[in-house]
């Protein structure tokens, strides 16, 4: 996995054609990326490669699973027009939320 991660990272960094191919292949690995805007698909791929590189020395890939879960949830929001509208509409900011009291 380490060698593959380093290869993908190098390709992403140095070769626009390889980056394009990876972006085109991403929906076959993660079908839900089809719901993300194009800029977010690029951001997901970049973050995925960066996190894979960051966890290379660990025996735990939980950070990769967390990243994938977070992006999948983002795609779920984009897939639901009603939810997307609710979460992206402007509104009032009610200020900072106070910390919960110790007795709760």
Secondary structure, DSSP 8 states (H G I E B T S, - for coil): -HHHHHHHHHHHHH-HHHHHHHHHHHHHH-GGGGGS-HHHHHHHHHHHHHHHHHTTT-S--HHHHHHHHHHHHHHHHHH-HHHHHHHHS------------TT-
